[in-house]
Every structure is written in C-alpha cells, then in structure tokens.
Amino acid sequence: MALLAHREGPSGWGPPRGSPFSIIRKHGGHIQVAPGGSLVAVPAYALARSLVGPPDRDNLRISMTLTRLGTCTIPLLMLGLAFIWQARRAGFAPDRIAFGLAALL
C-alpha cells in the first residue's frame, strides 16, 4: 500500500521505478503494478468457480475459502511433504527433520 501511496519504496529498496525490472510502472499517466499474486490465484479460482458456480452473495465466502486453499494451503502442505520425503532420502534423523520442517513453515 505504501508503495502505491507514495509511488516509491524505501531508499535502496528494489530496482528504480521505471526500470525494466520494476514492479511499478507509469504508463500513459497511470500507475501500473505487476499482477503476480493475482495470476497465481487464477487456477484455484477457476476450479472453485466450477465447483460453486458464478459468484453471488450466498457463495462468495466458500468461493474465496476454496481459492485460498488452492493458492496457499495445499501448495504449502505439498512443499512440507516434499521436504520430509527428501530429508528421509538424505538420511536425516527424525528430530532434525521435525526442526527443519518447523523452521520452514
């Protein structure tokens, strides 16, 4: 929010505005921000919409909950399971795996 309100980040933060690597760009008098998080949620929202139907007052909460589960929770659980699987294959002790998983999550 502060980035959009002040149109700049803290000094030394990220690439300079207007550079090819900036997430904030001014084009035609408008401020444009890269839609990274929104694009990640598109597949989960499409799946939720196919299950729940078009959004309305009655199903908005379940639709957003399914989108959040598909965008954040399920991938994080899959990452944790992959971490445990790789740590076991590498031969780490169970207490070290638990500590590593707690630090990861």
Sequence and secondary structure as in RCSB ss.txt:
>XXXX:A:sequence
MALLAHREGPSGWGPPRGSPFSIIRKHGGHIQVAPGGSLVAVPAYALARSLVGPPDRDNLRISMTLTRLGTCTIP
LLMLGLAFIWQARRAGFAPDRIAFGLAALL
>XXXX:A:secstr
 HHHHHSS STT SS TTSTT SEEEETTEEEE  HHHHHHHHHHHHHHHHH S  TTTHHHHHHHHHIIIIIHH
HHHHHHHHHHHHHHHT  HHHHHHHHHHH 
